[in-house]
Protein backbone atom coordinates (compact mmCIF):
# COMPACT_ATOMS: atom_id res chain seq x y z
CA UNK A 1 0.00 0.00 0.00
CA UNK A 2 2.69 2.36 0.93
CA UNK A 3 4.51 1.53 -2.27
CA UNK A 4 1.46 2.36 -4.38
CA UNK A 5 0.94 5.64 -2.59
CA UNK A 6 4.60 6.52 -3.01
CA UNK A 7 4.40 5.81 -6.70
CA UNK A 8 1.35 8.05 -7.10
CA UNK A 9 3.04 10.83 -5.21
CA UNK A 10 6.07 10.70 -7.44
CA UNK A 11 3.89 10.57 -10.50
CA UNK A 12 2.01 13.72 -9.40
CA UNK A 13 5.27 15.41 -8.53
CA UNK A 14 6.67 14.68 -11.96
CA UNK A 15 3.48 15.86 -13.61
CA UNK A 16 3.57 19.12 -11.64
CA UNK A 17 7.22 19.64 -12.52
CA UNK A 18 6.43 19.06 -16.19
CA UNK A 19 3.64 21.62 -16.04
CA UNK A 20 5.93 24.18 -14.40
CA UNK A 21 8.63 23.53 -17.00
CA UNK A 22 6.13 23.87 -19.83
CA UNK A 23 4.84 27.16 -18.41
CA UNK A 24 8.40 28.42 -17.94
CA UNK A 25 9.34 27.43 -21.46
CA UNK A 26 6.20 29.15 -22.80
CA UNK A 27 7.07 32.33 -20.92
CA UNK A 28 10.61 32.25 -22.24
CA UNK A 29 9.32 31.83 -25.81
CA UNK A 30 6.86 34.68 -25.37
CA UNK A 31 9.60 36.91 -23.95
CA UNK A 32 11.90 36.02 -26.82
CA UNK A 33 9.17 36.90 -29.34
CA UNK A 34 8.46 40.19 -27.58
CA UNK A 35 12.13 41.19 -27.46
CA UNK A 36 12.65 40.17 -31.07
CA UNK A 37 9.64 42.20 -32.16
CA UNK A 38 10.85 45.24 -30.24
CA UNK A 39 14.32 44.94 -31.72
CA UNK A 40 12.96 44.49 -35.26
CA UNK A 41 10.36 47.28 -35.03
CA UNK A 42 12.80 49.59 -33.27
CA UNK A 43 15.43 49.14 -35.99
CA UNK A 44 12.80 49.77 -38.69
CA UNK A 45 11.65 52.98 -37.05
CA UNK A 46 15.25 54.07 -36.66
CA UNK A 47 15.93 53.44 -40.36
CA UNK A 48 12.80 55.37 -41.38
CA UNK A 49 13.74 58.28 -39.16
CA UNK A 50 17.25 58.23 -40.60
CA UNK A 51 15.86 58.22 -44.14
CA UNK A 52 13.58 61.16 -43.33
CA UNK A 53 16.51 63.09 -41.90
CA UNK A 54 18.58 62.32 -45.00
CA UNK A 55 15.73 63.49 -47.27
CA UNK A 56 15.37 66.72 -45.34
CA UNK A 57 19.11 67.25 -45.46
CA UNK A 58 19.15 66.73 -49.23
CA UNK A 59 16.25 69.20 -49.66
CA UNK A 60 18.06 71.75 -47.54
CA UNK A 61 21.23 71.26 -49.50
CA UNK A 62 19.38 71.73 -52.81
CA UNK A 63 17.72 74.90 -51.57
CA UNK A 64 20.92 76.30 -50.18
CA UNK A 65 23.08 75.47 -53.18
CA UNK A 66 20.59 76.57 -55.85
CA UNK A 67 21.95 79.80 -57.40
CA UNK A 68 19.74 82.84 -57.27
CA UNK A 69 18.79 84.49 -60.55
CA UNK A 70 20.41 87.90 -60.50
CA UNK A 71 20.64 90.57 -63.18
CA UNK A 72 23.70 92.73 -63.56
CA UNK A 73 22.60 96.27 -64.54
CA UNK A 74 25.83 96.74 -66.46
CA UNK A 75 25.17 93.61 -68.50
CA UNK A 76 21.65 94.85 -69.27
CA UNK A 77 23.01 98.20 -70.36
CA UNK A 78 25.65 96.50 -72.53
CA UNK A 79 23.19 94.07 -74.06
CA UNK A 80 22.96 94.58 -77.84
CA UNK A 81 19.27 93.70 -77.77
CA UNK A 82 18.28 96.54 -75.46
CA UNK A 83 21.06 99.06 -75.87
CA UNK A 84 20.01 101.77 -78.38
CA UNK A 85 21.95 102.06 -81.61
CA UNK A 86 23.91 105.26 -81.12
CA UNK A 87 24.72 105.58 -84.82
CA UNK A 88 21.04 105.23 -85.74
CA UNK A 89 20.09 107.84 -83.16
CA UNK A 90 22.73 110.22 -84.48
CA UNK A 91 21.51 109.70 -88.04
CA UNK A 92 17.91 110.36 -86.97
CA UNK A 93 18.97 113.52 -85.16
CA UNK A 94 21.01 114.68 -88.14
CA UNK A 95 18.15 113.98 -90.51
CA UNK A 96 15.68 115.83 -88.31
CA UNK A 97 18.08 118.73 -88.03
CA UNK A 98 18.67 118.79 -91.78
CA UNK A 99 15.00 118.71 -92.68
CA UNK A 100 13.36 120.68 -89.89
CA UNK A 101 15.78 123.23 -88.46
CA UNK A 102 15.56 126.59 -90.22
CA UNK A 103 18.88 128.16 -91.09
CA UNK A 104 19.36 131.74 -90.01
CA UNK A 105 19.40 134.12 -92.98
CA UNK A 106 22.77 135.71 -93.74
CA UNK A 107 24.13 138.37 -96.07
CA UNK A 108 24.49 137.30 -99.67
CA UNK A 109 27.86 135.67 -100.18
CA UNK A 110 28.25 134.65 -96.52
CA UNK A 111 26.49 131.30 -96.93
CA UNK A 112 27.70 128.06 -95.42
CA UNK A 113 26.98 124.43 -96.44
CA UNK A 114 23.56 123.37 -95.18
CA UNK A 115 24.67 119.91 -94.00
CA UNK A 116 23.87 116.48 -95.42
CA UNK A 117 22.88 112.95 -94.53
CA UNK A 118 24.29 111.59 -97.78
CA UNK A 119 27.45 109.53 -97.89
CA UNK A 120 29.64 107.97 -100.52
CA UNK A 121 30.80 109.36 -103.84
CA UNK A 122 28.84 112.37 -105.09
CA UNK A 123 26.51 111.99 -108.07
CA UNK A 124 23.70 114.18 -109.35
CA UNK A 125 20.27 112.96 -108.30
CA UNK A 126 17.24 114.98 -109.33
CA UNK A 127 14.61 112.58 -108.01
CA UNK A 128 11.86 114.75 -106.51
CA UNK A 129 11.24 113.90 -102.86
CA UNK A 130 14.60 112.13 -102.55
CA UNK A 131 17.26 112.97 -100.00
CA UNK A 132 19.39 114.96 -102.44
CA UNK A 133 16.38 116.87 -103.79
CA UNK A 134 15.24 117.81 -100.28
CA UNK A 135 18.72 119.05 -99.38
CA UNK A 136 18.93 121.14 -102.58
CA UNK A 137 15.56 122.73 -101.76
CA UNK A 138 16.77 123.49 -98.25
CA UNK A 139 19.90 125.22 -99.59
CA UNK A 140 17.82 127.24 -102.08
CA UNK A 141 15.38 128.29 -99.35
CA UNK A 142 18.33 129.30 -97.15
CA UNK A 143 19.92 131.44 -99.88
CA UNK A 144 16.66 133.04 -101.02
CA UNK A 145 15.44 133.75 -97.48
CA UNK A 146 12.07 132.10 -98.24
CA UNK A 147 9.90 129.87 -96.09
CA UNK A 148 8.04 126.63 -96.65
CA UNK A 149 5.82 128.34 -99.22
CA UNK A 150 8.77 128.67 -101.64
CA UNK A 151 7.97 127.71 -105.22
CA UNK A 152 10.63 125.67 -107.03
CA UNK A 153 10.43 126.46 -110.73
CA UNK A 154 13.46 124.45 -111.82
CA UNK A 155 16.61 122.76 -110.58
CA UNK A 156 19.12 121.83 -113.27
CA UNK A 157 22.67 120.59 -113.63
CA UNK A 158 25.19 123.43 -113.35
CA UNK A 159 28.42 121.42 -113.60
CA UNK A 160 30.15 118.30 -112.23
CA UNK A 161 29.37 119.29 -108.63
CA UNK A 162 26.99 122.22 -109.12
CA UNK A 163 23.29 122.86 -109.69
CA UNK A 164 21.28 125.96 -110.60
CA UNK A 165 17.87 126.44 -109.06
CA UNK A 166 15.14 128.94 -109.89
CA UNK A 167 12.77 129.70 -107.01
CA UNK A 168 10.39 132.39 -105.81
CA UNK A 169 7.86 133.24 -103.17
CA UNK A 170 4.10 133.12 -103.90
CA UNK A 171 4.02 136.91 -104.51
CA UNK A 172 7.25 137.09 -106.53
CA UNK A 173 6.51 134.56 -109.23
CA UNK A 174 7.40 136.95 -112.06
CA UNK A 175 10.81 137.85 -110.60
CA UNK A 176 12.29 134.64 -109.21
CA UNK A 177 15.74 134.05 -107.80
CA UNK A 178 18.30 132.06 -109.73
CA UNK A 179 20.75 130.47 -107.29
CA UNK A 180 23.85 128.39 -107.88
CA UNK A 181 24.74 125.66 -105.39
CA UNK A 182 28.06 123.85 -105.10
CA UNK A 183 28.50 120.46 -103.45
CA UNK A 184 30.94 120.27 -100.52
CA UNK A 185 31.92 116.71 -99.62
CA UNK A 186 30.64 115.73 -96.21
CA UNK A 187 28.98 119.14 -95.67
CA UNK A 188 26.27 119.30 -98.30
CA UNK A 189 25.09 121.98 -100.70
CA UNK A 190 26.40 125.53 -100.30
CA UNK A 191 24.92 128.56 -102.10
CA UNK A 192 27.60 130.48 -104.03
CA UNK A 193 25.60 133.03 -106.01
CA UNK A 194 22.09 134.53 -106.16
CA UNK A 195 20.53 136.66 -108.88
CA UNK A 196 16.97 138.02 -109.08
CA UNK A 197 15.62 137.72 -112.62
CA UNK A 198 13.52 140.42 -114.26
CA UNK A 199 11.17 137.81 -115.65
CA UNK A 200 10.34 134.19 -115.05
CA UNK A 201 11.31 132.03 -118.04
CA UNK A 202 9.45 129.04 -116.55
CA UNK A 203 6.14 130.75 -115.75
CA UNK A 204 3.37 130.43 -118.26
CA UNK A 205 0.92 133.22 -118.89
C-alpha positions in Angstrom: 0.0 0.0 0.0 2.7 2.4 0.9 4.5 1.5 -2.3 1.5 2.4 -4.4 0.9 5.6 -2.6 4.6 6.5 -3.0 4.4 5.8 -6.7 1.4 8.0 -7.1 3.0 10.8 -5.2 6.1 10.7 -7.4 3.9 10.6 -10.5 2.0 13.7 -9.4 5.3 15.4 -8.5 6.7 14.7 -12.0 3.5 15.9 -13.6 3.6 19.1 -11.6 7.2 19.6 -12.5 6.4 19.1 -16.2 3.6 21.6 -16.0 5.9 24.2 -14.4 8.6 23.5 -17.0 6.1 23.9 -19.8 4.8 27.2 -18.4 8.4 28.4 -17.9 9.3 27.4 -21.5 6.2 29.2 -22.8 7.1 32.3 -20.9 10.6 32.3 -22.2 9.3 31.8 -25.8 6.9 34.7 -25.4 9.6 36.9 -24.0 11.9 36.0 -26.8 9.2 36.9 -29.3 8.5 40.2 -27.6 12.1 41.2 -27.5 12.7 40.2 -31.1 9.6 42.2 -32.2 10.8 45.2 -30.2 14.3 44.9 -31.7 13.0 44.5 -35.3 10.4 47.3 -35.0 12.8 49.6 -33.3 15.4 49.1 -36.0 12.8 49.8 -38.7 11.6 53.0 -37.0 15.3 54.1 -36.7 15.9 53.4 -40.4 12.8 55.4 -41.4 13.7 58.3 -39.2 17.3 58.2 -40.6 15.9 58.2 -44.1 13.6 61.2 -43.3 16.5 63.1 -41.9 18.6 62.3 -45.0 15.7 63.5 -47.3 15.4 66.7 -45.3 19.1 67.3 -45.5 19.1 66.7 -49.2 16.3 69.2 -49.7 18.1 71.7 -47.5 21.2 71.3 -49.5 19.4 71.7 -52.8 17.7 74.9 -51.6 20.9 76.3 -50.2 23.1 75.5 -53.2 20.6 76.6 -55.8 21.9 79.8 -57.4 19.7 82.8 -57.3 18.8 84.5 -60.6 20.4 87.9 -60.5 20.6 90.6 -63.2 23.7 92.7 -63.6 22.6 96.3 -64.5 25.8 96.7 -66.5 25.2 93.6 -68.5 21.7 94.8 -69.3 23.0 98.2 -70.4 25.6 96.5 -72.5 23.2 94.1 -74.1 23.0 94.6 -77.8 19.3 93.7 -77.8 18.3 96.5 -75.5 21.1 99.1 -75.9 20.0 101.8 -78.4 21.9 102.1 -81.6 23.9 105.3 -81.1 24.7 105.6 -84.8 21.0 105.2 -85.7 20.1 107.8 -83.2 22.7 110.2 -84.5 21.5 109.7 -88.0 17.9 110.4 -87.0 19.0 113.5 -85.2 21.0 114.7 -88.1 18.1 114.0 -90.5 15.7 115.8 -88.3 18.1 118.7 -88.0 18.7 118.8 -91.8 15.0 118.7 -92.7 13.4 120.7 -89.9 15.8 123.2 -88.5 15.6 126.6 -90.2 18.9 128.2 -91.1 19.4 131.7 -90.0 19.4 134.1 -93.0 22.8 135.7 -93.7 24.1 138.4 -96.1 24.5 137.3 -99.7 27.9 135.7 -100.2 28.2 134.6 -96.5 26.5 131.3 -96.9 27.7 128.1 -95.4 27.0 124.4 -96.4 23.6 123.4 -95.2 24.7 119.9 -94.0 23.9 116.5 -95.4 22.9 113.0 -94.5 24.3 111.6 -97.8 27.4 109.5 -97.9 29.6 108.0 -100.5 30.8 109.4 -103.8 28.8 112.4 -105.1 26.5 112.0 -108.1 23.7 114.2 -109.3 20.3 113.0 -108.3 17.2 115.0 -109.3 14.6 112.6 -108.0 11.9 114.7 -106.5 11.2 113.9 -102.9 14.6 112.1 -102.6 17.3 113.0 -100.0 19.4 115.0 -102.4 16.4 116.9 -103.8 15.2 117.8 -100.3 18.7 119.1 -99.4 18.9 121.1 -102.6 15.6 122.7 -101.8 16.8 123.5 -98.2 19.9 125.2 -99.6 17.8 127.2 -102.1 15.4 128.3 -99.3 18.3 129.3 -97.1 19.9 131.4 -99.9 16.7 133.0 -101.0 15.4 133.7 -97.5 12.1 132.1 -98.2 9.9 129.9 -96.1 8.0 126.6 -96.6 5.8 128.3 -99.2 8.8 128.7 -101.6 8.0 127.7 -105.2 10.6 125.7 -107.0 10.4 126.5 -110.7 13.5 124.5 -111.8 16.6 122.8 -110.6 19.1 121.8 -113.3 22.7 120.6 -113.6 25.2 123.4 -113.4 28.4 121.4 -113.6 30.2 118.3 -112.2 29.4 119.3 -108.6 27.0 122.2 -109.1 23.3 122.9 -109.7 21.3 126.0 -110.6 17.9 126.4 -109.1 15.1 128.9 -109.9 12.8 129.7 -107.0 10.4 132.4 -105.8 7.9 133.2 -103.2 4.1 133.1 -103.9 4.0 136.9 -104.5 7.2 137.1 -106.5 6.5 134.6 -109.2 7.4 136.9 -112.1 10.8 137.8 -110.6 12.3 134.6 -109.2 15.7 134.0 -107.8 18.3 132.1 -109.7 20.8 130.5 -107.3 23.8 128.4 -107.9 24.7 125.7 -105.4 28.1 123.8 -105.1 28.5 120.5 -103.4 30.9 120.3 -100.5 31.9 116.7 -99.6 30.6 115.7 -96.2 29.0 119.1 -95.7 26.3 119.3 -98.3 25.1 122.0 -100.7 26.4 125.5 -100.3 24.9 128.6 -102.1 27.6 130.5 -104.0 25.6 133.0 -106.0 22.1 134.5 -106.2 20.5 136.7 -108.9 17.0 138.0 -109.1 15.6 137.7 -112.6 13.5 140.4 -114.3 11.2 137.8 -115.6 10.3 134.2 -115.0 11.3 132.0 -118.0 9.5 129.0 -116.5 6.1 130.7 -115.7 3.4 130.4 -118.3 0.9 133.2 -118.9 
